[in-house]
Amino acid sequence: MIVLGVILLIIGLVADIGILVTLGIILAVVGLILNLVPIGGTRRRVF
């Protein structure tokens, strides 16, 4: 999700499309939050 947000952010900046920049920032922030906040427990599970 972080990668998709960064890609949308770059495309939005290059093409000068404001909605893509906004979506890219939102996706990158949500991806970082989901990556840093443990969901369903305190320890991270690696499969």
C-alpha positions as a Markdown table, in Angstrom:
| # | Residue | x | y | z |
|---|---|---|---|---|
| 1 | Met | 0.0 | 0.0 | 0.0 |
| 2 | Ile | 2.9 | 2.3 | 0.7 |
| 3 | Val | 4.4 | 1.6 | -2.7 |
| 4 | Leu | 1.1 | 2.3 | -4.4 |
| 5 | Gly | 0.7 | 5.5 | -2.6 |
| 6 | Val | 4.2 | 6.7 | -3.6 |
| 7 | Ile | 3.6 | 5.7 | -7.3 |
| 8 | Leu | 0.3 | 7.6 | -7.3 |
| 9 | Leu | 2.0 | 10.6 | -5.7 |
| 10 | Ile | 4.8 | 10.6 | -8.3 |
| 11 | Ile | 2.3 | 10.3 | -11.2 |
| 12 | Gly | 0.2 | 13.0 | -9.7 |
| 13 | Leu | 3.1 | 15.4 | -9.4 |
| 14 | Val | 4.4 | 14.7 | -12.9 |
| 15 | Ala | 1.0 | 14.9 | -14.6 |
| 16 | Asp | -0.1 | 17.8 | -12.3 |
| 17 | Ile | -3.2 | 16.0 | -11.2 |
| 18 | Gly | -4.2 | 17.1 | -7.7 |
| 19 | Ile | -6.5 | 14.2 | -6.9 |
| 20 | Leu | -3.8 | 11.7 | -7.5 |
| 21 | Val | -1.4 | 13.6 | -5.2 |
| 22 | Thr | -4.0 | 13.6 | -2.5 |
| 23 | Leu | -4.8 | 9.9 | -2.9 |
| 24 | Gly | -1.1 | 9.0 | -3.0 |
| 25 | Ile | -0.5 | 10.9 | 0.3 |
| 26 | Ile | -3.5 | 9.2 | 1.9 |
| 27 | Leu | -2.5 | 5.7 | 0.8 |
| 28 | Ala | 1.1 | 6.2 | 1.9 |
| 29 | Val | 0.1 | 7.5 | 5.4 |
| 30 | Val | -2.4 | 4.7 | 5.9 |
| 31 | Gly | 0.2 | 2.1 | 4.8 |
| 32 | Leu | 2.7 | 3.5 | 7.3 |
| 33 | Ile | 0.1 | 3.4 | 10.1 |
| 34 | Leu | -0.9 | -0.1 | 9.3 |
| 35 | Asn | 2.7 | -1.2 | 9.1 |
| 36 | Leu | 3.7 | 0.4 | 12.4 |
| 37 | Val | 0.6 | -0.3 | 14.6 |
| 38 | Pro | 0.3 | -3.9 | 15.6 |
| 39 | Ile | -3.2 | -5.3 | 15.0 |
| 40 | Gly | -4.5 | -8.2 | 16.9 |
| 41 | Gly | -1.6 | -8.4 | 19.4 |
| 42 | Thr | 1.5 | -6.8 | 20.7 |
| 43 | Arg | 4.1 | -8.9 | 18.8 |
| 44 | Arg | 4.5 | -9.1 | 15.1 |
| 45 | Arg | 4.0 | -12.4 | 13.3 |
| 46 | Val | 6.3 | -13.3 | 10.4 |
| 47 | Phe | 5.0 | -16.0 | 8.2 |
